[in-house]
């Protein structure tokens, strides 16, 4: 994956390349954001049982590790374009983004230990 700008990323897809927009921050937030801080994005849906089970764990890890990363949740029913951009096909899915690049992805329910390890691994 090659970084093009803070909002565009080029992803190699076999022989072709696909350029997608990643809408992680508004223009105002982007200028204030630290480029080196990792963003952890949890893709979920209200009808997804494992997603609901993970909500309190995600909130707890967010409060414990907010100095290392920023956290947000994306409901795929309300924001399907972002889910498409990150090629989310199963729920829940966690994506770690650092300096405009996807640096990690985890699919399925993550207990507190696994989620903490995921955040720490990608927020060094």
Number of C-alpha atoms within 10 A of each C-alpha: 12 11 14 12 11 16 18 16 19 16 16 12 9 7 5 7 11 10 12 15 15 16 15 16 13 9 11 8 10 14 10 9 12 11 12 14 18 25 24 25 18 25 26 25 18 10 9 11 13 15 21 15 14 20 13 12 17 22 12 14 16 20 12 11 15 14 10 17 20 19 19 13 14 16 14 19 13 10 11 14 14 19 18 12 13 17 10 19 12 10 19 22 22 23 22 24 22 20 16 22 20 19 16 15 17 16 15 13 18 20 12 15 10 12 19 18 11 19 25 14 12 21 21 11
